[in-house]
């Protein structure tokens, strides 16, 4: 079976209805990964060989210490940052 060539997408939201809806709507075009918290998202990112090409993050989630997310991101071996779509 050929390797999945769809771009990767990380959805971070604590509302299962939102993550399920986005996964269903975008799953045809993206390889979707879902996390229900920032802490879990950081753990997931540490396990990946490459950063997702796009991230949808709920900014209403409880905050993390700013350096924790930065350290997790720099720990990955990725040459390009992932764009993030944020609610304003």
C-alpha positions, -999 to +999 in steps of 0.1 A: +000+000+000+014+034-009+026+058+018+000+085+028+010+117+010-017+139+025-005+169+045-007+164+082-030+184+105-030+186+143-063+196+159-061+207+196-095+212+213-112+199+244-146+197+228-151+163+212-179+176+189-155+201+174-126+176+170-149+149+155-165+174+131-132+188+119-117+153+116-146+142+095-147+173+073-109+175+068-099+138+070-102+133+033-076+159+025-054+157+056-038+131+078-055+142+110-042+139+145-063+150+175-054+162+210-078+172+237-053+194+256-021+214+251-002+191+274-012+161+253-004+180+221+031+187+234+035+150+242+023+140+208+046+165+190+076+150+209+068+115+195+066+127+158+095+126+134+081+157+116+059+185+127+024+186+113+021+209+083-009+227+099-023+231+134-058+242+145-056+251+182-084+263+205-070+293+222-096+289+250-078+259+264-061+264+298-027+279+294+007+261+297+039+278+308+052+294+276+086+278+277+072+243+278+056+244+244+087+261+230+110+234+244+088+207+230+089+223+196+126+228+195+132+192+206+118+179+173+140+176+143+120+198+119+133+223+094+101+243+090+075+256+114+039+246+113+014+273+105-014+277+130-049+290+125-061+310+155-094+325+165-092+362+170 
